[in-house]
Amino acid sequence: MAAIPDEVMFAPVRQIQGFVLACLVDASSGMILGSLQDRDDIQLPVAAAGAADVVNVVSMMTGELAMKGDVEDVIITLDSHYHLIRLLKPAPGRQYLVLVTLERPQANLAMALREIRDFGTSLFSLNEPDRMA
């Protein structure tokens, strides 16, 4: 299957009010598999690796606290931005993250989370795991 251009893949996420950037990240390595951003002042490799680290720490923390359930989302709120991380598990042993950064004044957090959830679901329903192989 031919790779889908990042502009096409991330088009639904780019429509979220306040969009700054989105990237698909391998959860184990922090490697960027696809990205789209509207600003050049953000270092994507740092953001991607940081998102992977955050999810790993939260997963370890919940395991140590004997909390049942898997991490689905991590929400980081700053005074000017939201950083939304969605964990995707399309198949056993394969984990990816979708990191989306939004300008807080323009964003609706509840709607953004819903759009990102829907994006994650649709991403792997279109034979998209072939892109990640």
VOVEXSE-24351 format. One record per residue (C-alpha): x, y, z; chain. Coordinates in Angstrom, 3 decimals, padded with zeros to 6 digits, always signed. Example, Ala and Ser with C-alpha at 12.3 -4.5 7.8 and 13.67 -1.06 7.14 Angstrom:
2
{east = +012.300; north = -004.500; up = +007.800; cadena = A}
{east = +013.670; north = -001.060; up = +007.140; cadena = A}
//
This chain:
133
{east = +000.000; north = +000.000; up = +000.000; cadena = A}
{east = +001.343; north = +003.441; up = -000.892; cadena = A}
{east = +002.073; north = +005.828; up = +001.944; cadena = A}
{east = -000.549; north = +008.487; up = +002.532; cadena = A}
{east = +000.880; north = +012.033; up = +002.543; cadena = A}
{east = +000.935; north = +013.617; up = +005.999; cadena = A}
{east = -001.249; north = +016.512; up = +004.809; cadena = A}
{east = -003.964; north = +014.035; up = +003.845; cadena = A}
{east = -003.548; north = +011.773; up = +006.864; cadena = A}
{east = -003.757; north = +014.652; up = +009.361; cadena = A}
{east = -006.443; north = +016.678; up = +007.536; cadena = A}
{east = -009.188; north = +015.805; up = +010.079; cadena = A}
{east = -006.976; north = +016.862; up = +012.988; cadena = A}
{east = -005.895; north = +020.068; up = +011.284; cadena = A}
{east = -009.562; north = +021.161; up = +011.295; cadena = A}
{east = -009.620; north = +021.273; up = +015.110; cadena = A}
{east = -009.901; north = +024.849; up = +016.343; cadena = A}
{east = -006.536; north = +026.151; up = +017.579; cadena = A}
{east = -004.472; north = +023.532; up = +015.708; cadena = A}
{east = -000.709; north = +023.986; up = +016.033; cadena = A}
{east = +000.748; north = +020.544; up = +015.329; cadena = A}
{east = +000.014; north = +016.845; up = +015.140; cadena = A}
{east = +002.314; north = +013.891; up = +014.899; cadena = A}
{east = +002.076; north = +010.132; up = +014.888; cadena = A}
{east = +004.772; north = +008.626; up = +017.072; cadena = A}
{east = +006.076; north = +005.126; up = +017.688; cadena = A}
{east = +005.375; north = +004.773; up = +021.428; cadena = A}
{east = +008.400; north = +002.610; up = +022.187; cadena = A}
{east = +011.060; north = +004.678; up = +020.435; cadena = A}
{east = +009.583; north = +008.182; up = +020.230; cadena = A}
{east = +010.267; north = +008.175; up = +016.480; cadena = A}
{east = +008.015; north = +010.393; up = +014.377; cadena = A}
{east = +006.124; north = +008.424; up = +011.738; cadena = A}
{east = +004.189; north = +011.370; up = +010.318; cadena = A}
{east = +003.625; north = +014.995; up = +011.218; cadena = A}
{east = +001.968; north = +018.240; up = +010.289; cadena = A}
{east = +002.478; north = +021.626; up = +011.876; cadena = A}
{east = +001.359; north = +025.177; up = +011.272; cadena = A}
{east = +004.319; north = +026.761; up = +013.079; cadena = A}
{east = +008.037; north = +026.227; up = +012.651; cadena = A}
{east = +009.096; north = +027.249; up = +016.159; cadena = A}
{east = +008.329; north = +023.853; up = +017.739; cadena = A}
{east = +010.911; north = +021.080; up = +017.612; cadena = A}
{east = +008.927; north = +017.994; up = +016.652; cadena = A}
{east = +011.540; north = +015.414; up = +017.691; cadena = A}
{east = +011.601; north = +016.879; up = +021.204; cadena = A}
{east = +007.796; north = +016.964; up = +021.381; cadena = A}
{east = +007.478; north = +013.372; up = +020.093; cadena = A}
{east = +010.100; north = +011.937; up = +022.432; cadena = A}
{east = +008.585; north = +013.877; up = +025.325; cadena = A}
{east = +005.113; north = +012.516; up = +024.568; cadena = A}
{east = +006.449; north = +008.945; up = +024.528; cadena = A}
{east = +008.226; north = +009.536; up = +027.841; cadena = A}
{east = +005.093; north = +011.013; up = +029.442; cadena = A}
{east = +002.964; north = +008.033; up = +028.416; cadena = A}
{east = +005.605; north = +005.591; up = +029.674; cadena = A}
{east = +005.807; north = +007.361; up = +033.044; cadena = A}
{east = +002.017; north = +007.503; up = +033.429; cadena = A}
{east = +001.779; north = +003.805; up = +032.512; cadena = A}
{east = +004.441; north = +002.910; up = +035.089; cadena = A}
{east = +002.765; north = +005.068; up = +037.714; cadena = A}
{east = -000.654; north = +003.489; up = +037.236; cadena = A}
{east = +000.927; north = +000.015; up = +037.325; cadena = A}
{east = +002.782; north = +000.789; up = +040.560; cadena = A}
{east = -000.435; north = +002.077; up = +042.115; cadena = A}
{east = -002.210; north = -001.154; up = +041.122; cadena = A}
{east = -004.796; north = +000.783; up = +039.172; cadena = A}
{east = -006.678; north = -001.312; up = +036.677; cadena = A}
{east = -006.980; north = -000.147; up = +033.087; cadena = A}
{east = -004.750; north = +001.125; up = +030.321; cadena = A}
{east = -003.768; north = +004.682; up = +029.518; cadena = A}
{east = -005.968; north = +006.129; up = +026.775; cadena = A}
{east = -005.231; north = +009.860; up = +026.846; cadena = A}
{east = -002.848; north = +012.235; up = +028.561; cadena = A}
{east = -003.822; north = +015.897; up = +028.720; cadena = A}
{east = -001.250; north = +018.541; up = +029.534; cadena = A}
{east = -002.635; north = +022.019; up = +030.047; cadena = A}
{east = -000.442; north = +025.089; up = +029.888; cadena = A}
{east = -001.666; north = +028.650; up = +030.174; cadena = A}
{east = -001.383; north = +029.043; up = +026.397; cadena = A}
{east = -001.628; north = +025.520; up = +024.926; cadena = A}
{east = -003.109; north = +022.074; up = +025.289; cadena = A}
{east = -000.930; north = +019.051; up = +024.551; cadena = A}
{east = -003.170; north = +016.055; up = +023.916; cadena = A}
{east = -001.680; north = +012.583; up = +023.655; cadena = A}
{east = -003.780; north = +009.630; up = +022.512; cadena = A}
{east = -002.387; north = +006.102; up = +022.836; cadena = A}
{east = -003.283; north = +003.792; up = +019.921; cadena = A}
{east = -002.947; north = +000.014; up = +020.017; cadena = A}
{east = -003.911; north = -001.307; up = +016.568; cadena = A}
{east = -002.512; north = -004.794; up = +017.208; cadena = A}
{east = -000.814; north = -006.735; up = +020.003; cadena = A}
{east = +002.713; north = -005.457; up = +020.524; cadena = A}
{east = +002.179; north = -002.319; up = +018.423; cadena = A}
{east = +001.637; north = +001.013; up = +020.123; cadena = A}
{east = +001.536; north = +004.471; up = +018.646; cadena = A}
{east = +000.788; north = +007.925; up = +019.958; cadena = A}
{east = -001.015; north = +010.804; up = +018.383; cadena = A}
{east = +000.267; north = +014.079; up = +019.802; cadena = A}
{east = -001.793; north = +017.172; up = +019.068; cadena = A}
{east = -000.953; north = +020.662; up = +020.297; cadena = A}
{east = -003.631; north = +023.347; up = +020.295; cadena = A}
{east = -003.731; north = +027.053; up = +021.074; cadena = A}
{east = -005.744; north = +027.095; up = +024.285; cadena = A}
{east = -007.774; north = +030.291; up = +023.699; cadena = A}
{east = -009.187; north = +028.935; up = +020.416; cadena = A}
{east = -009.610; north = +025.282; up = +021.402; cadena = A}
{east = -012.582; north = +023.422; up = +022.826; cadena = A}
{east = -010.951; north = +020.653; up = +024.863; cadena = A}
{east = -013.919; north = +018.250; up = +024.872; cadena = A}
{east = -014.464; north = +018.535; up = +021.124; cadena = A}
{east = -010.748; north = +018.213; up = +020.420; cadena = A}
{east = -010.514; north = +015.000; up = +022.453; cadena = A}
{east = -013.469; north = +013.570; up = +020.569; cadena = A}
{east = -011.954; north = +014.477; up = +017.179; cadena = A}
{east = -008.600; north = +012.957; up = +018.139; cadena = A}
{east = -010.295; north = +009.758; up = +019.362; cadena = A}
{east = -012.211; north = +009.482; up = +016.078; cadena = A}
{east = -009.038; north = +010.194; up = +014.100; cadena = A}
{east = -007.180; north = +007.413; up = +015.917; cadena = A}
{east = -009.985; north = +004.963; up = +015.234; cadena = A}
{east = -010.165; north = +005.827; up = +011.541; cadena = A}
{east = -006.388; north = +005.862; up = +011.106; cadena = A}
{east = -006.074; north = +002.123; up = +011.550; cadena = A}
{east = -009.358; north = +001.159; up = +009.923; cadena = A}
{east = -007.971; north = +002.181; up = +006.505; cadena = A}
{east = -005.219; north = -000.469; up = +006.398; cadena = A}
{east = -002.962; north = +002.177; up = +007.832; cadena = A}
{east = -000.839; north = -000.319; up = +009.825; cadena = A}
{east = +000.867; north = -001.117; up = +006.509; cadena = A}
{east = +002.249; north = +002.431; up = +006.576; cadena = A}
{east = +003.758; north = +001.782; up = +009.994; cadena = A}
{east = +005.333; north = -001.603; up = +009.188; cadena = A}
//
